[in-house]
Amino acid sequence: MIKKISSRTTRQVNWAASIALREHAGRFHTLTLDNGTEFHDYKALEERFPLTCYFATPYHSWERGANENLNGLIRQYIPKGTCMSTLTQKQCDWIANELNTRPRKRHQFKTPKEIYYGSR
């Protein structure tokens, strides 16, 4: 999921996360966040949803390896230097679908969609 937000504030991040968590109720048990100020109200998410939020140690990107890998894949569609505020939610959904239907070696060449929803 890629959710577009209008600004990097705790309010916007919690709003977008709440939408995603409601759409996929019960599928998430943990969130691992970086140490940005936009995540400082993580307790509100923990109170609203049955999940636990964790924070990676600063400057230890390997603690969030899957996330860092996904960021690199997203950058294939949105090059560095591109102003992300120009993207629409429709474009974000398209990129997410492209990545979710792309086989991954780490999943024995299944797609993330197959892993998440099961083979159909």
N, C-alpha and C positions, 0 to 999 in steps of 0.2 A: 504494500500500500504506500502510496505517496500522496500526502495531503498538502494542498496549497494553503499557506497562511499569509495573512496580510502584513504581519510583522513578527519579529522574533521576541515575543513577550511571553511571560508565563501564561497569561490569559489565552492568547492565541494557540499556544502549544497544547495546553490542557483541553481547549475546545476541539482541536483537530484530533488529539489522542482519544478523547471521549467518543467522538463519532466513530473512529476506527474500532475502538474497544466494544462499543455497542453493536456495530455491524458484525463483529466476530465474537459475540458473547461466549465466555467460557473457554475460548481457545487459547487465551494468554494467561500465563500464571506468573510470569516475571517480565520486567522491562529492564534492560541495562542501558543507562543513559550516560552521556558524557557530562562534563562538569560546567556546562554553559548556564548562564543565569536564567535562561528560558525554562530550565527544568527545576528551579528552586521550589516550585509549588507541587512537587511530586506527591506529597502527602494527600492532597485533594484527590488524586487519581487512586491512591491506595484506599482511601475512605469510600470512594464511589464504586470501585470495582474490586473483585476478589483477586488481587495480584500484589506482588511485592516489587518495589523498584530498587535497583542496585545502581551504583555508580562505579565506573571504571576509575582506577588510580590515574591521576593526572599524568600525562605523557607516557602512558602505557597502552598504546593503541592496539597491541596484540591481545589485550583483554577483551576487545570487541572485534575480533578478527572477522567474523562473518559480516558484521556491519561495515567494517572498513572495505572488505571485498565488494560488498554491494555498492558502496559509494563509488568505487572505481568503475563498476559496471554502469552505473547511472551517468558517470562522466563520459561514457561513450556516446551518450545521447545529448548531454548538456555539457559542452566543453567548458573548462575553466575560463573565467573571464566573462561568461555569458551572464547577463542579468536575469536571475531566476524570477524576478517579479513580473517579467513579461510572459511567463508561462501561464497557461490556463489550467484549470483542474482537468479538463478533457485531455490536454497534452500529458499531464502527469499520469492520468489513468492509462493512456496509450503506452507510455514508457513502462509503467508497472506491468501491464499485460505482456509487453514484449519480453520483459525479464522473467516473468512468472511462467512463460511458456517456452523458455529457453533451457534445454537440457544442461545439467551440471555434472561434471566429473565427480564432485564430492558426493553426489546423490546417485551414483552408479548410472549416470546419464538419464535419470528421470528429471522431470521438470519440477520446480518448486510447487506448481499447481497440483501436480500428481501427488507429491508428498503431502501437501496440506489437505487436499480433498480426497485422496485415495485414487487409485487408478480407475478410470471410467471408460 
